[in-house]
Amino acid sequence: DPHVFHKRHLKRMRDLGAGHFGKVTLYLYDPANDGTGECVAVKSLKQESGHVPDGWIEEIKILKLLDHGNIVKYKGCCTELGGQVMQLIMEYLPLGSLQEYLPKRKVGLPRCLMFAQQICQGMDYLHTKRYVHRDLAARNVLVENDRLVKIGDFGLTKYIPEGEIYYRVREEGASPVYWYAIECLKEGKFSFSSDIWSFGVTLYEVLTHCEPRRSPLVKYKEMNVGVAPMTVMALIELLERNRRLPCPNECPHAVKMIMEQCWSGDPAKRPTFESLTKAFQDIGQKFE
Ligand SMILES: Nc1n[nH]c2ccc(-c3ccc(NS(=O)(=O)c4cccc(Cl)c4)cc3)cc12
């Protein structure tokens, strides 16, 4: 079974990233043990305890059923200790995430807009399957080559049953609050529309080439003059006073409008990924 990977043939190379609950590591899968194997990205949970959390099984199930050009490909699983530990095996994209790629390379506006459109295509596919991502950010978008990006992590993705529009959580943990819509911060209400808000922040990151000194965290803290620590309450107050991340100067008017719509205080006023995909198609033709 090509989806089964045996632990003994996985040779660890280097870390690719780490989240709150897990980490992603580059391995060479080399069953012939002669260095001719293939590189794979392995996501494993940080948890030491034996039991495999339900959410982890769910994440693997979700990635297994997703099949789209702008979503990282599932390759299989590696189990050990009789299924006590399960690792997710994905395709390896050598150029890493947008957060690593953009600051190093001069990516002009046309390619930034092309990447934005591809993120919308991948997210539109996810939403048509009634999944809410909940962690869309440049760090979770991977670069296949200089003209193709893919969404690379589904650790917080949740299914929204027919007839419902929210997934409600009251999670404390290390939440990516600067990518969260105002209703997520205030009521823990995650929806297709809150993913659109996160896309707006991701679009901001792409247009600022993920420069650390222009990161959402830095810019929100700059807006929060006076009150030293940026608490979630301070962020909510900023957003309720209609403060938003500053539109990057290299941003065309049409893209500025998109960003502002994504950050509408009213979730119902935000665009859909379907409409955004078309909008970026039209804009892209003007800047080709
Ligand atoms: N270069 C790659 N090839 N294949 C990959 C699959 C996932 C990833 C990946 C995906 C996401 C991240 N972002 S991350 O913020 O490090 C992260 C967030 C949530 C959970 C984890 Cl374990 C890690 C870091 C790496 C990289 C590659």
The ligand as an ORCA input file, in Angstrom:
! r2SCAN-3c Opt
* xyz 0 1
  N       7.986     22.532      2.921
  C       6.954     21.693      3.036
  N       6.705     20.667      2.205
  N       5.578     20.042      2.623
  C       5.080     20.670      3.739
  C       3.953     20.449      4.540
  C       3.698     21.323      5.606
  C       4.572     22.383      5.895
  C       4.254     23.357      6.949
  C       2.934     23.739      7.104
  C       2.614     24.696      8.015
  C       3.592     25.324      8.756
  N       3.228     26.342      9.587
  S       3.506     26.326     11.174
  O       3.055     27.592     11.685
  O       4.879     25.986     11.403
  C       2.476     25.099     11.811
  C       1.165     25.416     12.014
  C       0.335     24.444     12.572
  C       0.840     23.190     12.921
  C       2.178     22.934     12.684
  Cl      2.815     21.399     13.095
  C       3.021     23.873     12.133
  C       4.922     24.921      8.616
  C       5.253     23.950      7.702
  C       5.722     22.586      5.108
  C       5.946     21.729      4.040
*
